[in-house]
Amino acid sequence: MAWNTNLRWRLPLTCLLLQGAMVILFGVFVRYDFQADAHWWTGRVRRNLSDQENEFYYRYPSFEDVHVMVFVGFGFLMTFLQRYGFSAVGFNFLLAAFGIQWALLMQGWFHSFQDSHILVGVENLINADFCVASVCVAFGAVLGKVSPIQLLIMTFFQVTLFAVNEFILLNLLQVKDAGGSMTIHTFGAYFGLTVTRILYRRNLEQSKERESSVYQSDLFAMIGTLFLWMYWPSFNSAISYHGDSQHRAAINTYCSLAACVLTSVATSSALHKKGKLDMVHIQNATLAGGVAVGTAAEMMLMPYGSLIVGFLCGIFSTLGFVYLTPFLESRLQIQDTCGINNLHGIPGIIGGIVGAVTAASASPEVYGEEGFEGELDPKNTGKVPDLWSLGDPGHGPDGRHHCGAYFEITILGTTFR
């Protein structure tokens, strides 16, 4: 009873204190971006712009798709546990609602801080959802082992570290990672696995029945899978360049996901003694292709290259569920409740490798002379941008997740490319 009484006050106080802090910080730092400000009409007169050219009309459909993935897709994907269906959906809702507020602040301080204020537009909302998606990934490793208060604390620290890691990769190292294979999925997976290892207790091994599923819980989890599968092309293309890059990202993701389904089903059936399908594989491994193609999504990967990525990820992800997850638990005491290492960790690493190889093969013959120069010099200044001056420091040339695949920097008289 004493524990219940304490919880009764701890959770409400924690939520109210955190939300109160968000109100104060937003009041001090956050302001509308120019395109969301009432002075937009002044810009239209000066720049001869129409309402339809406002960023909102380009980005909001993608924002809604990513939003659905975070709150519906990830939430229902984790309802396969018969004892933790309410926790999966409810706690995911809680951490996402807090996480997007803290992400807007943390990412704003790093990327869109101007004149002592954080300027917020629809692209900032998409990036905040990306950050929260990483937290949802980590949540999959600790589902059933954490309280709401512990989850809020984990969200606070992960969002903070996510913003730092994202700034280093995308702004300092100029990494190209349109769909976040590295910044979102790999980071989220291994942050979650680190937390679940820290929280490991031997008595958790005695609660295996709580990790089982039933027909209804698996059916609800498939709702999350289908939402994620359908909207993943929007996730990977949400803040790409308008036009060919965004178009290419959607096509590459679509092809990779389609191939991943077939190989996941084939591998799952082949590994079962009676040739049956394991619903855990169908719910999770079929999505690995979307994760792995993320880094190279807007590059000239070609449709057949996307099919190859999905083909391989369906196999590796399914094998991970069968062999790697039991190994991590028995030998390293890492209890990966939802198998995030197989869905996000390993495919994220594959995605980083695919992106590096594709970027290394970039040439005028592949992208076209004008297209290749456009990647190097988005503002058409006639110069190749250096590491520190690629576009606007707040958003990059067109958004933070898609800096150029090439840069040149001179350190102590030595030029690196």
N, C-alpha and C positions, 0 to 999 in steps of 0.2 A: 504493500500500500504506500509506503514511503517513496518507493521508486516511482510509482504512478503519479503521486502528488507532485514530486519534483518535475517530472516530465510535463505535467499539466501547465506548469509555469515557465519552464525553460524554453519550450518551443515557441509559445506566443511572444515571450520577451525577446527571444533571438530574432524572430521575424520582424517584430515591430522596430527593434533597434537597427537592424540592417536596412529596412525600408526607410526609416527616418534619416539614416546616414545618406542613402541614395538621394532623397529629396534635397537635402542640404547641398550635396556635391553637384547635383544637376543644376540647382539654382545658382551656384557660384560659377560653374565652368561651362555648362552646355548651352549652346545657342543654335539656331537654325542655320543650315548651310544656305548659301546665296540662292540656290534654286528652290528652297523651301521658304524663303523669306518673303515678306510682303513687298519688298523692294524689287522683286523679280521684274515688275513692269518697267522699272528704270533700265535694267539690263536689256530688256527687249528693245527699248527705244535706241539704246546705245549700240547694241550689237545686231539689231534687226532680227531678233529671234521670235519665234511663235511659241504658243503654249505647248504644241506637240513636240517641240525640241527640248522640253524640260526632261531632265534625267528620269523623273518619275515614270514617264510613259514607257521608257525602255526597260527599266529595272524592276518595276513593281510586280509584274507577272512572275518573274524569276524569284523575287523575294517571297511571294506567297507560296510558291512551290517549295522553296527551302524551309519556310516556316512550317508547312505541313509535314515535311520530313522530320523536323526536330520534335514537334509536339505529338504527332500521330504515329509516324513511322517508327521512330526509336522507342516511343512509349509502348506501343503494342507489340513490337518485336520481342520485347522481354517478358511478355505475359505467359510464356510457355511454362513457367514454374507454377504448379497448381496452388502453392501456398503463398505466392508473392505477386499475384496478378495485380492486386490493388497497389502494392508498393511500386511495381514497375511503372504503371501509368501515373499514379499520384505523385510519387517522388520525382519522376522525370519532369512532370509539370512544374513542381516546386523549384527544382534546380535550374530549369530553363528560364523561368520567370525572373529569378534573381540573377542568373548568369548573364542574361542579355543586358541588364542594366549596368552591371559591373564591367562587362566587356565594352560597352559603349564608352565608358570612362577610360579604361585602361588602353584600349586601342586608340581612342581619341588623343590621349596624352602623347602617344608615340607617333601618330600619323597625321592628325588633322588639328593640331593645337596652333592656333593663330591669334595673335593679339590677346593673349591670356584667356582664350576661350576655345572650347572644342566645338567645331562646326559639324552638325549632324544632318545628313541627308539619307536618301533611301539606300545608297551604297553602304553607308555605315551600318544600317540595320541588317543588311545581308552579311556583312563581315562579323557582326555580333552573333548572328545565327550560326555562322561557321564556327566561331569560338565555342558556342554552347554545344554544337554538335560534337566537338571534341570531348566536352565534359560528359555528354550522354554516352559516348563510347566508353569512357573510363568507368561510368556508373555500371556498365554491364559486367565488370569484373567483381564488383563489390555488392551486387544485388543480394538482398537477404542477410547481409552482414553488417549493415550500418543503420544508424538512426537518422531521422531527418536533420537533426542538428549536426551530426558528423558529416552528412552529405552537403550541407550548406558551407561548412568549414572547408571541405574538400573542393567545392566549387570556387570558393574565394581564392584559394591558393592556386588552383589549376588555371583559372582565367588569368591571374597575374603572370604566372610562368608562361602561359600560352602567348600572351602579348609580347613578352620579352623574346621568346624563341622566334616568334613570327617576325619581329622587327629585325633580329639578327639575320635570319635567312633571306627575307624578302627585300629588306632595305640595304643592309650592309653587304651581304654576299650576292645580292641581285639574283636570287634563285627564282626560276620560273616554275610556279606550282599552282596552276589555274584551279584544279579541283581539290587541292589540299591533301594529296596522298601523303606528303611528309609532314606538313604543318598541322593538319587536322587529325588524320587517321593514325599515323605512326606515333605522333606525340601522345594522342589520347589513349592509345592502346597500352603503351609502355608506362605512362603515368598511372593508369588504372592497375596494371599488373604490379607496379611498385607498391601502391597503396594496399592491394589485397595481400601482398606478401608481408607487409608490416602488420596488418591486422590478423594474420594467421594465428589460429588457436587450435590445439590438438582436439578439443572436444567438438570442433566443427566436422571432423571426420565421422562422428557418430550420428550425423543428421542427414544421411544420404537420401532418406525418404523424402526430405523436403526439396531435393533437386529433381524429383520426378515430375512428369507431365501427365496430363489426361487429354482425352479427345478434345474437350472444349477449350482447354488452355492452348493447345497446339493450333486449333482453328483460329483463335484470336491472334496468335503470334503471326499466322500467315497473312492476316490483314496488314500488320506492320510491314512484312516482307514485300507485299504487293505495292503498298504505297511508296516504299523506298525504291523499289525497282522501277516503277513508272516515273517517278520524279527525279531520279538520279541524273538524267541528262541536263535538267535545269540546274541542279546543284553544281555540276562541273563547269557549266557555261554561264553561271549567274553574273559574274563581273568580268567576263572577257570583253575584248574589243567588240564594238558593234560591227555587224557584218560578217565577214568570212571567218574570223576567229571564233566567234560565238556559234556560228553555223557548224563549223568543223568540230567544235567541242561536243556539241549535242550528237552529231553523227558518230564520232568515235566512241562516246560513252554508250550509245544505243547498241552499236555492234558488239562491243566488248561484253555488255550485259547478256546479250542474246547467246553468244558463244558460251559464256560461263554457265548458263542454265543447263545446257546439254552435257557438258563435261562433268558438272557437279552431280547430275542425275546418274550418269554412266558410272562414275567412280563410286558413288554411294551404293548403287546396286551391285557392282562388282565386289565390293568389300563385305557385303552381307552374305552369310552362308547360304541363305535361301533366295538371294537375289532381290530382297525387299529394299524399299527406300526408307532411310532414316529421316524423320521430319526435321531434326536439328540441322541436318545438312541442307535440306531443301529451304529451310527458313533463313539460313545464314550464308552458306557457301555460294549460293546462286547470286549473291550481291557482290562478291569479291571482285568481279570484273570492273564494276563501277569505281571501286577504290583504287585499283591498280592503274587504271587509265587516266586518273586525275591529273597527275603531273604533266603528262604529254597531251592532255585533252585538246588544247588549241593548236598544237604543233601539227606538222604534216606527217602524221603517223601512218596515214592511209587506212582505208577500211579493212584491208586484209591484215594490217598490223594490229589493229584493234581486236580483230577476231582472234589473232594469235595470243594476245595478252589475256583475253577472256578465257580462251581455251586452257592456258596454263594455270591461271588462277583458280578455275573451278576444280582442277585436280589437286593443286597444292593445299587449297583451303580445306577440302574434304579430307585429305590425308591428315591434315593438322588436327581436325576434330577426332579422328580415329586413333592416332598414335601420339601426337604431341601433347594434347591436353592432359591425358592420363599421366604422361611422363612428368610434366611440370608439377602436377599435384603430388605424385608419389615420391619424386626425387628432390624437388626444389621447394616443396610446400607452397606452391603458388596455385591457389584455387581460382581458376578462371571460370566464373559461373556461366557466362554467356558465350564463352569462346571468342573473346574480342581479339586475341592474338591471331586466330585463324582468319577472321573476317576483316580486321583492320591492320593488325601489326605486320604480318607477313606480306599481304597484298600491298600495303603501303611501302614496304621496302622494295618490292618488285616495281612498284610505280616510280619510285625515285630512280631506280636503275634504268627503266625504260625511258624516263624523261631525260636523263643524262645522255644516253646513247642517241636519242632522237635530236636533242639540241646539238650534240657534237657533229651530227651529219648535216646540219643546216648549211645551205649554200644558195647562191643566186639561181642555180639550175633547179633547185627544189622549190623555192618560194617565189621565183621570178625576181628580176633585178629590182623593180620598184618595191615589191613586197619585202624582199630581204633588207633593203635600205630603210624601209618603213619600220621594220622591227628594231633596227639599230637606232633610228632617228625618228621617233614617233611625231615630233613637232616639225620635221622637215627643215631643220636649220642648216643642213649640209654638213653636220659634224657628227662623229661617233661619240655618244655620251660617255663620260667617265663614270666610275663607280659611285661618285658622290653627287652627281648632278643629273641623274636620269629622271627628268620630268619634275613635276611638282612634289615637294617633300611630303605633302600631306597625303596625296593619293597616287603618286607615281604618274606616268604619262597618261594613264587611263584607268588606274585602279591598282591597289597594292599587290594583288595576287598574280600580276602578269607583267613583270618587268622584263626587259630584253634578255635574250638568251646569250648575249655577247657583251663583254665590257673590256675596257682597257684601263690599267692603272699603273702609275709609275711610283715605285718605292725605292728610295735611296739610289736613284739613277737607273734602276732596272725596270723595264716595262714588262708587265704580265698581261696576257690575253686569255 
